[in-house]
């Protein structure tokens, strides 16, 4: 049930409870005054004089006025709640209209219009009147990234397979395919950049998406994307089956804490993916069954503490996976290793050569910290 949903008591019930509360409060005050003033009893022999009668009349009017004020208070409360609910319904209606227009833009044949739809959806997520509507906008952006997209058309062969040179029309058509590919690629990269920007904004402030679910299952990341300083805490973040194939993807100084982050079955097949300085604490982060087959993946200066980080079943083949990086301090470069403290980091059933510097970093593993496959243990000092 939405936290802003209108829920009001009936007038009779509200008035009855309000009067009961008022009577209880008045009785408590009256009793407290009797105790404080140390009254011993009430003289029943006295006569009703004019002053006493006037006081009773004033008291009666005061009771009536108080009752009227209570009724006005209840009515004002109900009116305020109705107005708030109406405002929320109107905001939701406007959000739905803008959402429909943005989704139509995202489905356009024109890459420029799609780009406008991406920014419109991101803005809607920022201004959403509740978390459910914000999550819906984020889900649509993630779904767009999961859609199939055209592959790079390559270069037009010259001569063609039939041994004839390509015509001017064929060259123009092929160039149009290239332009479309790069334009749609730019739309996808814009979505990823916006995600990184919003996950850097502190939780609880305007435009922050921290704590929201992020489903990037099966996406292809083939360019320079910066998640530097982002915080993935709470919620579910999935790069399950994602492919990191080109460019530099930077998770440096990123915090993975208290949530569910999944790089399981991801393929690191090119470019550079850097987790240098990242913090893995609390929650559950999985690189299970991931394939590290080319390029470079670095965990230099990363901190693994508390929680669980799993590389179970990962395959380390070609390329470089390193747990030793380079730190910059006072203008100097120096080696900087990953740190393991508390929690569990597991490489159970991982295959291939041990990542660069891992065995030197962890030393003799302790059950609380690191679980290594049998094939790596003999190499450990």
Secondary structure as GFF3:
##gff-version 3
##sequence-region A 1 381
A	DSSP	alpha_helix	11	37	.	.	.	ID=ss1
A	DSSP	alpha_helix	50	106	.	.	.	ID=ss2
A	DSSP	alpha_helix	111	127	.	.	.	ID=ss3
A	DSSP	alpha_helix	131	146	.	.	.	ID=ss4
A	DSSP	alpha_helix	168	200	.	.	.	ID=ss5
A	DSSP	beta_strand	214	215	.	.	.	ID=ss6
A	DSSP	beta_strand	220	221	.	.	.	ID=ss7
A	DSSP	beta_strand	225	226	.	.	.	ID=ss8
A	DSSP	beta_strand	231	233	.	.	.	ID=ss9
A	DSSP	beta_strand	236	238	.	.	.	ID=ss10
A	DSSP	beta_strand	243	244	.	.	.	ID=ss11
A	DSSP	beta_strand	248	250	.	.	.	ID=ss12
A	DSSP	beta_strand	255	257	.	.	.	ID=ss13
A	DSSP	beta_strand	260	262	.	.	.	ID=ss14
A	DSSP	beta_strand	267	274	.	.	.	ID=ss15
A	DSSP	beta_strand	279	281	.	.	.	ID=ss16
A	DSSP	beta_strand	284	286	.	.	.	ID=ss17
A	DSSP	beta_strand	291	298	.	.	.	ID=ss18
A	DSSP	beta_strand	303	305	.	.	.	ID=ss19
A	DSSP	beta_strand	308	310	.	.	.	ID=ss20
A	DSSP	beta_strand	315	316	.	.	.	ID=ss21
A	DSSP	beta_strand	320	322	.	.	.	ID=ss22
A	DSSP	beta_strand	324	329	.	.	.	ID=ss23
A	DSSP	beta_strand	332	337	.	.	.	ID=ss24
A	DSSP	beta_strand	339	341	.	.	.	ID=ss25
A	DSSP	beta_strand	344	346	.	.	.	ID=ss26
A	DSSP	beta_strand	351	352	.	.	.	ID=ss27
A	DSSP	alpha_helix	358	362	.	.	.	ID=ss28
A	DSSP	beta_strand	370	371	.	.	.	ID=ss29
A	DSSP	alpha_helix	374	377	.	.	.	ID=ss30
###
